[in-house]
Amino acid sequence: MGYSLDQFIADAKASLSRDPGVAGREEVRLNLEKLLGNPDFIHDYAGEDQPRGLKVLYEDPKLGFQVLAHINDKARISPPHDHGESWAIYGQATHYTDMIEWEREDDGADPKHAKLKPVKKYRLTPGKAGIYQDGTIHSIDYPDYARFIRVTGTNLDKIPRIRVDLKTGAVEQMYTGRAS
C-alpha cells in the first residue's frame, strides 16, 4: 500500500504547524508529489470513474488548509489570477497543466488596471507539483480530461482574489466556485 491521503493530511498538518511559511509549504509540495505517485490514490480520487468537477477532499478545522480534487472534462485556459493572501500547490494527477507566473510591469497603484509580463513558464506532468506563494499572479492551461490535486492555505471562496484580462489590463474581483 502506497502513501495515502490520510498520511498526506497528517504530514501536511505537521509541516504547517511546525512552519506555516515557505519551508513548511515546500514540505507539503514534496509530500503531494509522493501522494501523486500512488496509483491507488489517483484511481480513487482522480480516476476516470470519479464525478466531474471540484471536490473538497479535506479542510483542516484548525490550520484552514484545503485539499481539493479538480476532475475536468474540458480544456481550459485561465486568465492570470492570484489566490489573494493564500498560497496554492497544484499537483498533476493526469495529463498536464501548463503554468505561467506573471509579474506586474506597472507600480500597482491602479486597483482596476494591471500591466503584466510572463516571468516563468513550465509544464506540470503527472506526479509533479508546483507552488504559488501568497499573491503570486499565475495562469493555468490544461487539455480535456486533465486532473489535478490542489492544496490551498485556506478556503479561497472566503478571501478576496483578482483576475486580469490580458487584452485590456482590467482587474476584476473573482467569485466563488472557480479553480482560477
Stockholm file with secondary structure:
# STOCKHOLM 1.0

chainA/1-180         MGYSLDQFIADAKASLSRDPGVAGREEVRLNLEKLLGNPDFIHDYAGEDQPRGLKVLYEDPKLGFQVLAHINDKARISPPHDHGESWAIYGQATHYTDMIEWEREDDGADPKHAKLKPVKKYRLTPGKAGIYQDGTIHSIDYPDYARFIRVTGTNLDKIPRIRVDLKTGAVEQMYTGRAS
#=GR chainA/1-180 SS CCCCHHHHHHHHHHHHHHCCSHHHHHHHHHHHHHHHTCHHHHHHHHSTTSCSEEEEEEECTTTCCEEEEEECSSCEECCSBCCTTCCEEEEEEESCEEEEEEEESSCSCCTTBCCEEEEEEEEECTTCEEEECTTCEEEEEECTTCEEEEEESSCGGGSCCEEECTTTCBEEECCSSCCC
#=GC SS_cons         CCCCHHHHHHHHHHHHHHCCSHHHHHHHHHHHHHHHTCHHHHHHHHSTTSCSEEEEEEECTTTCCEEEEEECSSCEECCSBCCTTCCEEEEEEESCEEEEEEEESSCSCCTTBCCEEEEEEEEECTTCEEEECTTCEEEEEECTTCEEEEEESSCGGGSCCEEECTTTCBEEECCSSCCC
//
